Every structure is written in C-alpha cells, then in structure tokens.
Amino acid sequence: MTDSPLGPLSEDGLVRLLTPAGERIASPAYDEHAASLTPQTLRGMYRDMVLARRFDVEATALQRQGELALFAQALGQEAAQIGSAYALAPQDHVFPSYREHGVALVRGVDLVDVLRLFRGVEHGGWDPVAHGFHLYTLVVGAHPLHATGYAMGVQRDGLVGTGDASRDTAVLTYFGDGSTSQGDVNEAMVFAAVNQAPLVLFCQNNQWAISEPTTSQAIAPIANRAPGFGIPSVRVDGNDVVAVYAVTAAALERARTGGGPTFVEALTYRMGAHTTSDDPSRYRTSEQEQHWRQRDPIDRLRAYLERLGELPEVFRAELAGEAEALGERLRTQVRAMGRPAADRMFEHVYATPHAVVETEREWFEAYEASFEGSGR
C-alpha cells in the first residue's frame, strides 16, 4: 500500500471502543450509546455478522459454479454494516450501493432475493418500502443524491424534530471510498448541507476502489472533505461493531432531531475481491491481507463476548446450524430460479402506466410473435 504525503494509512485517530483483542475502551463521547447494547443485542450482532459472512461465501461459490452472473463481496466489512444497521429505527430509510448485504439482512430482506439481481432475473427482488431499504444501486455514487432528495422530502413532510421517537425519521446512505471521487456524492453533500437534511452519509472506506488504493484518491482522511460543505464528520474503526453502532446512533439521532447531516467514515478492509470478476492478488500483497485478517471484525466481537462470558456453547451450536441451513437454502433456491419471460423487462419501469413503454412492449410482442412457427 502506497503511503500518502501525510503518512501511512492506519487505524490511528479513529473512534474505537473495542481493541482487536476484544478489550473494551472507554470513550466519553460515545459510551452512552454503547451502553444500550445488552449482551443479547451483542449476540444478535454476532449472529448477523456470521450469517452475512456465510452468505458471502455461498454466493461467491455459486458465482464460480456459473449460477450467478456476478457477485460483489462484503467480506471483512461485516462490523461496518451490522453495527450501523442496528442503529436504525424502523421508520428510517436506507439507500445502499451494491454490497450492503449485512444491512439487507438486518432490515429483514431475504438474502435469496438479493441474489435475484446477481443472477439477472430481477432488477432488485424485494419491496423497498416494506423494509425501509432501497434497491441496490449499481451506478457508482449515484444514490447519495437520491438519499438526499428523500431526506429533504421527509423533512418537508414534518417527520423530523417532532419529539416523537416513533415518527422522527432519518435517511442513511452507504457508499465506498471510490464513490467520494464522483461528482454526485459531492453534489449530495451540497444539497444535504444547505437544506440541513436528516441524512447520514456513511462511507465504508475499505481502502480499495477496485484496484485503486485510497492513498491514490486522497492525501488526507476522506471524512475531512465533509466540513468543507458544512457537514460535521467522524472517523470510526469500521472493524469495531460497537464503535460503529455508537457513532451511527449518535449521527442518526442528530438527523432525526433536526440537527442536519453527518458524514461517517468507517475505516475497514475489503478482505475479498471487489467483485468476482476481480483478482486482488494483482494489486495488493498477501502481507497486507494477513495484517487485516488479524483485525477480523467477527473475531473481535467474539473475543469481547467471551470476555463477558456471554457466548455460551449452545448459542454457538445453534448459530452453526443456522449458517448451514442458510447455505443450503441459498444453493437450493438460487438454482431453482427460473428464467423470466423476456417481456418482464417492461414491468416496474415507472410507478404508473407509461405510453412510451407500452408502445415498446407492443412492438416487442409483435416482434417475438413474428418468429412463431419458424423453429427459432
């Protein structure tokens, strides 16, 4: 990894509540939020992190077997996703990119439905309103603008700063370090700041924009950009699920109460490939990968729970069985997905019927009918 002029990219200066060895660290600014995490909730986080990783492993194997066209791994980013997702309220809305599988799990999306997109049989596969979780966005950096617009709408609907915790709403959008080089992300920060939108901009800095290291995109922490737009920012250890939860909970609370947007940079590491079409061995070293494996987010939470005596063997056994069942269900249901009819492409283009789309559908149906009886 190439060092920036300001020194090597490291974990220094981050909000951290758990060491890599699972030892609790005090933080006056965030201890209050972290204190709300009961042992039961921490076990829930651990469960979801383990299941999210099993999903990653199974989906990657399915792609290698030709069952998926592509898959974007989130291996190593489980704490950043699960920790932030646990901070959400039911009425909050999420705008993900294309690898927020752990967030999808926490928001109640069936992970089989996530794979409909990667198999190429659906544009998404789940109801974004029912789950408060928008469909994946494959265009890099496009969705923070959508999230900002949605947050401005929530604000204008009077769902911010009312004092009613069941009504006050925030919007959370996820993107990577590479996306911050896109104009759309910077435009989103302009609109969010000027309108004091109830938005949390969550950057999962996994240190690689495909094969481009973060140090080739920025000579200072990415979070430092946000104050230039008038948005406060915070950097957090993205492999520390407790710290991620506490930081995100504080930012969401600020948004819901009318305090405006916050930029969160979670420094983590993409342990897998960018997608299954990528070969990370061509641009990073095995020594660097080993360094980050020793900071595995699941191992860190496991060590913390063991220190607390809150990870009983019966729970571990049940979780292992649940992970096996998830893997089996993924394999069975993905392989059973049929090929959709070609004219399905005209559905769900607009929320209401559209004359141009209907004209194109009629032309396509006539075109297909012209081959009937021809043996083609």
Summary of the structure (lengths in Angstrom):
residues: 376
radius of gyration: 21.6
end to end distance: 53.7
largest distance: 75.4
contacts: 1253
relative contact order: 0.17
helix: 48%
strand: 10%
